[in-house]
Amino acid sequence: MISKGRLAVICNEKSGVSKASGKDWKSLTFVVTTDDQYNPNLAFTTSNLVDVVKAIPIGAEVEVEWNPSSREYNGNWYSEFKAWKITQVGGAPRAPLTSDTNGSDLPF
């Protein structure tokens, strides 16, 4: 699946050592805000794109390719969106609108 939007939040990186293989691992959750009217925020997880996501500035337009995943644990089901590709599209991130110091929103 493909979703487009703005990178809104990069959550804390998690890391550790695999008990099975002894190899280091890291993962990251990030949120993309879409233009959808209902439920515009999508939270994705990734383990192979941590450095790529961290290099993208907040507010940048991105395209995320992902697969849904669900698993059962102790009789409960948990779902997540696993991102396998993220691409920054367009130029610089949108700057927030601010007013000047005298309180007027006019540019002159």
Order of alpha helices (4+ residues) and beta strands (2+ residues): beta-beta-beta-beta-alpha-beta-beta
